Amino acid sequence: MTSLILGDQVYNREVSFCRVYSLESKEKLEKLFLENRISYFIEWQERSFFSRIFGSEKQKNVFTIRINEADVEKATELARGIDSVKFRKMKEESLGT
């Protein structure tokens, strides 16, 4: 994703859309986004040392998916019903309403 730069102002249109807690769900979501031409960025969350030692295997993969704010509504409809996906709450001003 790119930022729009006009003079001293920077407009970044990327928002944190959801967190995904399994590799299978991440791959399913990626496929849906590619098929529907939604650009995205996946950030792999690093776990702390103690979390890796004492945590369960289910918590092994945590991904944050960022998308353009213009695609939030469409992406929400596509991702609804996919297991291990937790949507982030969007602020009203970031959604343009």
Secondary structure, DSSP 8 states (H G I E B T S, - for coil): ---EEETTEEE--EEEEEEE--HHHHHHHHHHHHHTT--EEEEE----HHHHHHS-GGGS--EEEEEEGGGHHHHHHHHTT-TTEEE----TTTTT-
